[in-house]
Amino acid sequence: MKFAAIASFVLLGLTLAGAPLRAQSQAPSPAQPAQPIPVDQEPHHHLMYGTSNIQVYDVLILPGQSALMYPQNIDYISITLAKSKVSVDSPGESPLSLDLPEGAVSFNVGGSAYTLTNYGSEPYHALSLAFLNTALTGRGCRCTGGPTDAICNCPGAAPLPPDWSLTIGHVFLRGVTLAPGATYDNDSTDTTRFLVAVTPFDVLDNTTHEPKSLQVRLPAGRFHWLGTGPHEIQNLASTPLRFVCVEF
């Protein structure tokens, strides 16, 4: 099943602190678009950032709307930003309906299109990370237990704990929950590093380069780039915050 549990952009099941995905039976069968639509032309996907390796899309599907997801041969990770109810319709398979919690994440291998229909009363909102260079992901996501099963959409997967980590090919993912005043340290040497805000983001980024201390405030679904060198991220808010760190 090609689905972002997301995660998109649908890109990315896993929860940082919630329930596993639950199959339902009441979702309507979505209407199939007339023909496959490249992701950069799909009207529910809005490009936020792009390089030769990755494109980051903001995905918004209103109640009752459908979107044809990823017919291209690209892999993607989706991070769901709000609770939603969706139906997934893949060619040759029975429709599957899912309750997605806030913070659900999934990895999906591209190559086959499927239709995602929002049958709930709230918008489906996700951030999708589309990997144009599939050598980064290794085209692999195996059911080996723990966080891997949740992210790889494996049957019977347990919900993710508040803090987790997983490597897929050359892509490292870490889900982080920070209590008020708590800190997260990142000293990775990977070239690309950014934090995806699952909840509203109010942090102090302490680092060795200028400016050495930077207050960052972001709404859910936006991302904060980390420059070279070590970073200490401190939660300045009075409530816990959650984010997903992506590195490659």
Buried (B, 14 or more C-beta within 10 A) or exposed (E): EBBBBBBBBBBBBBBBBBEBBEEBEEBEEBEEEEEBBEBEEBEBBEEBEEEEBBBBBBBBBEBEBBBBBBBBEBBBBBBBBBBBBBBBBBEEEEBBBBBBBBBBBBBBBBBBBBBBBBBBEEBBBBBBBBBBBBEBBEBEBEEEEBBBBBBBBBEEBBBBBBBBEBEBBBBBBBBBBBEEEEBBEBEBEEEBBBBBBBBBBBBBBBBEEEEEEBEBEBEBBBBBEBEEEBBBBBBBBEEBBBBBBBBB
